[in-house]
Amino acid sequence: MLSRSTTNAVAHRASSMRRMRRRVAQATRLYCSTNGCTSFLIIDETAGIAHCEICGYTRRLN
Ligand SMILES: [Zn+2]
């Protein structure tokens, strides 16, 4: 009983840590803010650019 609940707690902690990491990945999205634009840039990693579909702003990734 005790060992099973401990296993569940560990599994739950691992899954919540995965969720947290995914949230951090979303937080690294680039905010456009060009001329007060309030959308996020669409990141194209293969081309090495970030593009805004709203105002057409394109920025190079480092
Ligand atoms: Zn924009």
PDB file of the backbone (N, CA, C, O) and the ligand in Angstrom, with CONECT records:
HET     ZN  A 101       1
ATOM      1  N   MET A   1       0.834  -1.207   0.000  1.00  0.00           N
ATOM      2  CA  MET A   1       0.000   0.000   0.000  1.00  0.00           C
ATOM      3  C   MET A   1       0.867   1.255   0.000  1.00  0.00           C
ATOM      4  O   MET A   1       0.702   2.166  -0.812  1.00  0.00           O
ATOM      5  N   LEU A   2       1.792   1.256   0.947  1.00  0.00           N
ATOM      6  CA  LEU A   2       2.647   2.438   1.053  1.00  0.00           C
ATOM      7  C   LEU A   2       3.535   2.578  -0.183  1.00  0.00           C
ATOM      8  O   LEU A   2       3.701   3.668  -0.731  1.00  0.00           O
ATOM      9  N   SER A   3       4.112   1.423  -0.615  1.00  0.00           N
ATOM     10  CA  SER A   3       5.019   1.486  -1.754  1.00  0.00           C
ATOM     11  C   SER A   3       4.276   1.890  -3.022  1.00  0.00           C
ATOM     12  O   SER A   3       4.824   2.584  -3.878  1.00  0.00           O
ATOM     13  N   ARG A   4       2.988   1.437  -3.140  1.00  0.00           N
ATOM     14  CA  ARG A   4       2.229   1.771  -4.351  1.00  0.00           C
ATOM     15  C   ARG A   4       1.934   3.281  -4.400  1.00  0.00           C
ATOM     16  O   ARG A   4       2.057   3.905  -5.454  1.00  0.00           O
ATOM     17  N   SER A   5       1.545   3.857  -3.260  1.00  0.00           N
ATOM     18  CA  SER A   5       1.243   5.285  -3.248  1.00  0.00           C
ATOM     19  C   SER A   5       2.510   6.104  -3.483  1.00  0.00           C
ATOM     20  O   SER A   5       2.458   7.181  -4.076  1.00  0.00           O
ATOM     21  N   THR A   6       3.639   5.591  -3.019  1.00  0.00           N
ATOM     22  CA  THR A   6       4.899   6.295  -3.262  1.00  0.00           C
ATOM     23  C   THR A   6       5.225   6.298  -4.751  1.00  0.00           C
ATOM     24  O   THR A   6       5.695   7.294  -5.300  1.00  0.00           O
ATOM     25  N   THR A   7       4.963   5.145  -5.398  1.00  0.00           N
ATOM     26  CA  THR A   7       5.197   5.059  -6.843  1.00  0.00           C
ATOM     27  C   THR A   7       4.298   6.032  -7.582  1.00  0.00           C
ATOM     28  O   THR A   7       4.741   6.712  -8.508  1.00  0.00           O
ATOM     29  N   ASN A   8       3.029   6.102  -7.175  1.00  0.00           N
ATOM     30  CA  ASN A   8       2.100   7.034  -7.813  1.00  0.00           C
ATOM     31  C   ASN A   8       2.564   8.472  -7.635  1.00  0.00           C
ATOM     32  O   ASN A   8       2.472   9.280  -8.559  1.00  0.00           O
ATOM     33  N   ALA A   9       3.061   8.786  -6.446  1.00  0.00           N
ATOM     34  CA  ALA A   9       3.512  10.149  -6.188  1.00  0.00           C
ATOM     35  C   ALA A   9       4.699  10.499  -7.074  1.00  0.00           C
ATOM     36  O   ALA A   9       4.785  11.610  -7.599  1.00  0.00           O
ATOM     37  N   VAL A  10       5.606   9.555  -7.237  1.00  0.00           N
ATOM     38  CA  VAL A  10       6.772   9.794  -8.081  1.00  0.00           C
ATOM     39  C   VAL A  10       6.348   9.978  -9.527  1.00  0.00           C
ATOM     40  O   VAL A  10       6.851  10.865 -10.216  1.00  0.00           O
ATOM     41  N   ALA A  11       5.411   9.133  -9.996  1.00  0.00           N
ATOM     42  CA  ALA A  11       4.935   9.231 -11.377  1.00  0.00           C
ATOM     43  C   ALA A  11       4.224  10.557 -11.588  1.00  0.00           C
ATOM     44  O   ALA A  11       4.377  11.199 -12.628  1.00  0.00           O
ATOM     45  N   HIS A  12       3.437  10.965 -10.580  1.00  0.00           N
ATOM     46  CA  HIS A  12       2.719  12.232 -10.710  1.00  0.00           C
ATOM     47  C   HIS A  12       3.693  13.394 -10.775  1.00  0.00           C
ATOM     48  O   HIS A  12       3.510  14.330 -11.553  1.00  0.00           O
ATOM     49  N   ARG A  13       4.741  13.327  -9.941  1.00  0.00           N
ATOM     50  CA  ARG A  13       5.714  14.410  -9.928  1.00  0.00           C
ATOM     51  C   ARG A  13       6.436  14.483 -11.273  1.00  0.00           C
ATOM     52  O   ARG A  13       6.698  15.571 -11.785  1.00  0.00           O
ATOM     53  N   ALA A  14       6.755  13.327 -11.839  1.00  0.00           N
ATOM     54  CA  ALA A  14       7.447  13.300 -13.128  1.00  0.00           C
ATOM     55  C   ALA A  14       6.571  13.906 -14.218  1.00  0.00           C
ATOM     56  O   ALA A  14       7.057  14.667 -15.054  1.00  0.00           O
ATOM     57  N   SER A  15       5.272  13.570 -14.214  1.00  0.00           N
ATOM     58  CA  SER A  15       4.393  14.088 -15.263  1.00  0.00           C
ATOM     59  C   SER A  15       4.179  15.586 -15.086  1.00  0.00           C
ATOM     60  O   SER A  15       4.107  16.314 -16.076  1.00  0.00           O
ATOM     61  N   SER A  16       4.076  16.061 -13.843  1.00  0.00           N
ATOM     62  CA  SER A  16       3.889  17.498 -13.651  1.00  0.00           C
ATOM     63  C   SER A  16       5.163  18.253 -14.014  1.00  0.00           C
ATOM     64  O   SER A  16       5.100  19.405 -14.444  1.00  0.00           O
ATOM     65  N   MET A  17       6.323  17.609 -13.842  1.00  0.00           N
ATOM     66  CA  MET A  17       7.570  18.255 -14.248  1.00  0.00           C
ATOM     67  C   MET A  17       7.628  18.378 -15.763  1.00  0.00           C
ATOM     68  O   MET A  17       8.123  19.367 -16.305  1.00  0.00           O
ATOM     69  N   ARG A  18       7.102  17.332 -16.451  1.00  0.00           N
ATOM     70  CA  ARG A  18       7.064  17.403 -17.915  1.00  0.00           C
ATOM     71  C   ARG A  18       6.168  18.548 -18.361  1.00  0.00           C
ATOM     72  O   ARG A  18       6.509  19.289 -19.283  1.00  0.00           O
ATOM     73  N   ARG A  19       4.996  18.693 -17.690  1.00  0.00           N
ATOM     74  CA  ARG A  19       4.084  19.780 -18.027  1.00  0.00           C
ATOM     75  C   ARG A  19       4.766  21.132 -17.838  1.00  0.00           C
ATOM     76  O   ARG A  19       4.619  22.040 -18.657  1.00  0.00           O
ATOM     77  N   MET A  20       5.516  21.245 -16.738  1.00  0.00           N
ATOM     78  CA  MET A  20       6.172  22.513 -16.430  1.00  0.00           C
ATOM     79  C   MET A  20       7.176  22.856 -17.529  1.00  0.00           C
ATOM     80  O   MET A  20       7.272  24.002 -17.966  1.00  0.00           O
ATOM     81  N   ARG A  21       7.928  21.830 -17.971  1.00  0.00           N
ATOM     82  CA  ARG A  21       8.936  22.077 -18.989  1.00  0.00           C
ATOM     83  C   ARG A  21       8.270  22.521 -20.304  1.00  0.00           C
ATOM     84  O   ARG A  21       8.789  23.380 -21.016  1.00  0.00           O
ATOM     85  N   ARG A  22       7.097  21.908 -20.612  1.00  0.00           N
ATOM     86  CA  ARG A  22       6.400  22.288 -21.834  1.00  0.00           C
ATOM     87  C   ARG A  22       5.933  23.738 -21.733  1.00  0.00           C
ATOM     88  O   ARG A  22       5.973  24.478 -22.716  1.00  0.00           O
ATOM     89  N   ARG A  23       5.483  24.147 -20.525  1.00  0.00           N
ATOM     90  CA  ARG A  23       5.027  25.525 -20.338  1.00  0.00           C
ATOM     91  C   ARG A  23       6.188  26.493 -20.533  1.00  0.00           C
ATOM     92  O   ARG A  23       6.008  27.572 -21.099  1.00  0.00           O
ATOM     93  N   VAL A  24       7.370  26.119 -20.073  1.00  0.00           N
ATOM     94  CA  VAL A  24       8.545  26.974 -20.248  1.00  0.00           C
ATOM     95  C   VAL A  24       8.871  27.120 -21.725  1.00  0.00           C
ATOM     96  O   VAL A  24       9.248  28.202 -22.177  1.00  0.00           O
ATOM     97  N   ALA A  25       8.726  26.025 -22.487  1.00  0.00           N
ATOM     98  CA  ALA A  25       9.006  26.078 -23.918  1.00  0.00           C
ATOM     99  C   ALA A  25       8.054  27.053 -24.613  1.00  0.00           C
ATOM    100  O   ALA A  25       8.455  27.778 -25.524  1.00  0.00           O
ATOM    101  N   GLN A  26       6.790  27.067 -24.178  1.00  0.00           N
ATOM    102  CA  GLN A  26       5.842  27.992 -24.769  1.00  0.00           C
ATOM    103  C   GLN A  26       6.169  29.426 -24.361  1.00  0.00           C
ATOM    104  O   GLN A  26       5.916  30.358 -25.124  1.00  0.00           O
ATOM    105  N   ALA A  27       6.727  29.608 -23.173  1.00  0.00           N
ATOM    106  CA  ALA A  27       7.035  30.952 -22.689  1.00  0.00           C
ATOM    107  C   ALA A  27       8.184  31.574 -23.471  1.00  0.00           C
ATOM    108  O   ALA A  27       8.373  32.790 -23.434  1.00  0.00           O
ATOM    109  N   THR A  28       8.951  30.755 -24.176  1.00  0.00           N
ATOM    110  CA  THR A  28      10.078  31.298 -24.928  1.00  0.00           C
ATOM    111  C   THR A  28       9.643  31.797 -26.300  1.00  0.00           C
ATOM    112  O   THR A  28      10.479  32.224 -27.097  1.00  0.00           O
ATOM    113  N   ARG A  29       8.330  31.748 -26.586  1.00  0.00           N
ATOM    114  CA  ARG A  29       7.849  32.282 -27.859  1.00  0.00           C
ATOM    115  C   ARG A  29       8.157  33.775 -27.936  1.00  0.00           C
ATOM    116  O   ARG A  29       8.109  34.487 -26.933  1.00  0.00           O
ATOM    117  N   LEU A  30       8.464  34.219 -29.112  1.00  0.00           N
ATOM    118  CA  LEU A  30       8.826  35.618 -29.300  1.00  0.00           C
ATOM    119  C   LEU A  30       7.573  36.461 -29.487  1.00  0.00           C
ATOM    120  O   LEU A  30       6.678  36.122 -30.261  1.00  0.00           O
ATOM    121  N   TYR A  31       7.537  37.546 -28.770  1.00  0.00           N
ATOM    122  CA  TYR A  31       6.424  38.478 -28.875  1.00  0.00           C
ATOM    123  C   TYR A  31       6.767  39.518 -29.929  1.00  0.00           C
ATOM    124  O   TYR A  31       7.867  40.071 -29.917  1.00  0.00           O
ATOM    125  N   CYS A  32       5.850  39.787 -30.832  1.00  0.00           N
ATOM    126  CA  CYS A  32       6.151  40.678 -31.953  1.00  0.00           C
ATOM    127  C   CYS A  32       6.391  42.113 -31.471  1.00  0.00           C
ATOM    128  O   CYS A  32       7.515  42.614 -31.510  1.00  0.00           O
ATOM    129  N   SER A  33       5.317  42.762 -31.017  1.00  0.00           N
ATOM    130  CA  SER A  33       5.377  44.115 -30.458  1.00  0.00           C
ATOM    131  C   SER A  33       5.897  45.156 -31.445  1.00  0.00           C
ATOM    132  O   SER A  33       6.261  46.261 -31.042  1.00  0.00           O
ATOM    133  N   THR A  34       5.938  44.811 -32.752  1.00  0.00           N
ATOM    134  CA  THR A  34       6.335  45.786 -33.746  1.00  0.00           C
ATOM    135  C   THR A  34       5.174  46.751 -34.004  1.00  0.00           C
ATOM    136  O   THR A  34       4.082  46.326 -34.381  1.00  0.00           O
ATOM    137  N   ASN A  35       5.409  48.028 -33.802  1.00  0.00           N
ATOM    138  CA  ASN A  35       4.357  49.044 -33.955  1.00  0.00           C
ATOM    139  C   ASN A  35       3.132  48.713 -33.112  1.00  0.00           C
ATOM    140  O   ASN A  35       1.997  48.925 -33.540  1.00  0.00           O
ATOM    141  N   GLY A  36       3.370  48.190 -31.908  1.00  0.00           N
ATOM    142  CA  GLY A  36       2.261  47.858 -31.010  1.00  0.00           C
ATOM    143  C   GLY A  36       1.533  46.592 -31.390  1.00  0.00           C
ATOM    144  O   GLY A  36       0.441  46.349 -30.878  1.00  0.00           O
ATOM    145  N   CYS A  37       2.089  45.771 -32.267  1.00  0.00           N
ATOM    146  CA  CYS A  37       1.474  44.500 -32.658  1.00  0.00           C
ATOM    147  C   CYS A  37       1.436  43.566 -31.451  1.00  0.00           C
ATOM    148  O   CYS A  37       2.419  43.436 -30.721  1.00  0.00           O
ATOM    149  N   THR A  38       0.303  42.927 -31.255  1.00  0.00           N
ATOM    150  CA  THR A  38       0.122  42.113 -30.050  1.00  0.00           C
ATOM    151  C   THR A  38      -0.003  40.632 -30.370  1.00  0.00           C
ATOM    152  O   THR A  38      -0.860  39.948 -29.811  1.00  0.00           O
ATOM    153  N   SER A  39       0.846  40.129 -31.265  1.00  0.00           N
ATOM    154  CA  SER A  39       0.794  38.699 -31.572  1.00  0.00           C
ATOM    155  C   SER A  39       2.181  38.091 -31.398  1.00  0.00           C
ATOM    156  O   SER A  39       3.176  38.800 -31.242  1.00  0.00           O
ATOM    157  N   PHE A  40       2.223  36.760 -31.430  1.00  0.00           N
ATOM    158  CA  PHE A  40       3.499  36.065 -31.307  1.00  0.00           C
ATOM    159  C   PHE A  40       4.067  35.766 -32.684  1.00  0.00           C
ATOM    160  O   PHE A  40       3.330  35.561 -33.649  1.00  0.00           O
ATOM    161  N   LEU A  41       5.395  35.744 -32.754  1.00  0.00           N
ATOM    162  CA  LEU A  41       6.052  35.422 -34.012  1.00  0.00           C
ATOM    163  C   LEU A  41       5.987  33.919 -34.256  1.00  0.00           C
ATOM    164  O   LEU A  41       6.101  33.131 -33.318  1.00  0.00           O
ATOM    165  N   ILE A  42       5.803  33.517 -35.518  1.00  0.00           N
ATOM    166  CA  ILE A  42       5.856  32.114 -35.902  1.00  0.00           C
ATOM    167  C   ILE A  42       7.320  31.772 -36.144  1.00  0.00           C
ATOM    168  O   ILE A  42       7.951  32.319 -37.049  1.00  0.00           O
ATOM    169  N   ILE A  43       7.860  30.860 -35.327  1.00  0.00           N
ATOM    170  CA  ILE A  43       9.279  30.548 -35.417  1.00  0.00           C
ATOM    171  C   ILE A  43       9.526  29.442 -36.433  1.00  0.00           C
ATOM    172  O   ILE A  43       8.948  28.360 -36.343  1.00  0.00           O
ATOM    173  N   ASP A  44      10.385  29.723 -37.393  1.00  0.00           N
ATOM    174  CA  ASP A  44      10.788  28.733 -38.391  1.00  0.00           C
ATOM    175  C   ASP A  44      12.249  28.398 -38.131  1.00  0.00           C
ATOM    176  O   ASP A  44      13.151  29.104 -38.582  1.00  0.00           O
ATOM    177  N   GLU A  45      12.470  27.310 -37.397  1.00  0.00           N
ATOM    178  CA  GLU A  45      13.841  26.986 -36.991  1.00  0.00           C
ATOM    179  C   GLU A  45      14.703  26.555 -38.161  1.00  0.00           C
ATOM    180  O   GLU A  45      15.906  26.814 -38.167  1.00  0.00           O
ATOM    181  N   THR A  46      14.111  25.903 -39.155  1.00  0.00           N
ATOM    182  CA  THR A  46      14.912  25.435 -40.291  1.00  0.00           C
ATOM    183  C   THR A  46      15.426  26.604 -41.113  1.00  0.00           C
ATOM    184  O   THR A  46      16.542  26.560 -41.630  1.00  0.00           O
ATOM    185  N   ALA A  47      14.606  27.663 -41.238  1.00  0.00           N
ATOM    186  CA  ALA A  47      15.032  28.842 -41.993  1.00  0.00           C
ATOM    187  C   ALA A  47      15.791  29.818 -41.096  1.00  0.00           C
ATOM    188  O   ALA A  47      16.462  30.721 -41.594  1.00  0.00           O
ATOM    189  N   GLY A  48      15.690  29.643 -39.775  1.00  0.00           N
ATOM    190  CA  GLY A  48      16.380  30.519 -38.842  1.00  0.00           C
ATOM    191  C   GLY A  48      15.741  31.884 -38.720  1.00  0.00           C
ATOM    192  O   GLY A  48      16.415  32.866 -38.410  1.00  0.00           O
ATOM    193  N   ILE A  49      14.437  31.949 -38.964  1.00  0.00           N
ATOM    194  CA  ILE A  49      13.734  33.222 -38.847  1.00  0.00           C
ATOM    195  C   ILE A  49      12.466  33.074 -38.017  1.00  0.00           C
ATOM    196  O   ILE A  49      11.940  31.976 -37.835  1.00  0.00           O
ATOM    197  N   ALA A  50      11.992  34.210 -37.521  1.00  0.00           N
ATOM    198  CA  ALA A  50      10.706  34.270 -36.844  1.00  0.00           C
ATOM    199  C   ALA A  50       9.839  35.262 -37.594  1.00  0.00           C
ATOM    200  O   ALA A  50      10.270  36.377 -37.885  1.00  0.00           O
ATOM    201  N   HIS A  51       8.609  34.855 -37.909  1.00  0.00           N
ATOM    202  CA  HIS A  51       7.756  35.659 -38.791  1.00  0.00           C
ATOM    203  C   HIS A  51       6.434  35.974 -38.105  1.00  0.00           C
ATOM    204  O   HIS A  51       5.854  35.121 -37.433  1.00  0.00           O
ATOM    205  N   CYS A  52       5.963  37.205 -38.279  1.00  0.00           N
ATOM    206  CA  CYS A  52       4.671  37.589 -37.736  1.00  0.00           C
ATOM    207  C   CYS A  52       3.643  37.599 -38.866  1.00  0.00           C
ATOM    208  O   CYS A  52       3.806  38.306 -39.861  1.00  0.00           O
ATOM    209  N   GLU A  53       2.582  36.807 -38.700  1.00  0.00           N
ATOM    210  CA  GLU A  53       1.567  36.716 -39.759  1.00  0.00           C
ATOM    211  C   GLU A  53       0.648  37.927 -39.757  1.00  0.00           C
ATOM    212  O   GLU A  53      -0.037  38.184 -40.747  1.00  0.00           O
ATOM    213  N   ILE A  54       0.626  38.667 -38.668  1.00  0.00           N
ATOM    214  CA  ILE A  54      -0.290  39.802 -38.566  1.00  0.00           C
ATOM    215  C   ILE A  54       0.271  41.021 -39.289  1.00  0.00           C
ATOM    216  O   ILE A  54      -0.409  41.607 -40.132  1.00  0.00           O
ATOM    217  N   CYS A  55       1.506  41.410 -38.967  1.00  0.00           N
ATOM    218  CA  CYS A  55       2.063  42.627 -39.557  1.00  0.00           C
ATOM    219  C   CYS A  55       3.146  42.323 -40.586  1.00  0.00           C
ATOM    220  O   CYS A  55       3.650  43.241 -41.233  1.00  0.00           O
ATOM    221  N   GLY A  56       3.518  41.038 -40.753  1.00  0.00           N
ATOM    222  CA  GLY A  56       4.496  40.689 -41.767  1.00  0.00           C
ATOM    223  C   GLY A  56       5.933  40.901 -41.343  1.00  0.00           C
ATOM    224  O   GLY A  56       6.842  40.777 -42.163  1.00  0.00           O
ATOM    225  N   TYR A  57       6.158  41.220 -40.078  1.00  0.00           N
ATOM    226  CA  TYR A  57       7.507  41.443 -39.583  1.00  0.00           C
ATOM    227  C   TYR A  57       8.282  40.133 -39.546  1.00  0.00           C
ATOM    228  O   TYR A  57       7.769  39.116 -39.081  1.00  0.00           O
ATOM    229  N   THR A  58       9.514  40.157 -40.035  1.00  0.00           N
ATOM    230  CA  THR A  58      10.360  38.977 -40.019  1.00  0.00           C
ATOM    231  C   THR A  58      11.663  39.291 -39.302  1.00  0.00           C
ATOM    232  O   THR A  58      12.316  40.298 -39.575  1.00  0.00           O
ATOM    233  N   ARG A  59      12.023  38.414 -38.384  1.00  0.00           N
ATOM    234  CA  ARG A  59      13.228  38.641 -37.611  1.00  0.00           C
ATOM    235  C   ARG A  59      14.114  37.409 -37.681  1.00  0.00           C
ATOM    236  O   ARG A  59      13.626  36.279 -37.669  1.00  0.00           O
ATOM    237  N   ARG A  60      15.418  37.636 -37.755  1.00  0.00           N
ATOM    238  CA  ARG A  60      16.361  36.526 -37.765  1.00  0.00           C
ATOM    239  C   ARG A  60      16.562  36.000 -36.356  1.00  0.00           C
ATOM    240  O   ARG A  60      16.654  36.777 -35.405  1.00  0.00           O
ATOM    241  N   LEU A  61      16.631  34.685 -36.218  1.00  0.00           N
ATOM    242  CA  LEU A  61      16.923  34.099 -34.919  1.00  0.00           C
ATOM    243  C   LEU A  61      18.437  34.063 -34.727  1.00  0.00           C
ATOM    244  O   LEU A  61      19.191  33.968 -35.695  1.00  0.00           O
ATOM    245  N   ASN A  62      18.872  34.140 -33.478  1.00  0.00           N
ATOM    246  CA  ASN A  62      20.312  34.111 -33.203  1.00  0.00           C
ATOM    247  C   ASN A  62      20.843  32.686 -33.272  1.00  0.00           C
ATOM    248  O   ASN A  62      22.037  32.462 -33.068  1.00  0.00           O
TER     249      ASN A  62
HETATM  250 ZN    ZN A 101       3.446  41.620 -35.690  1.00  0.00          ZN2+
END
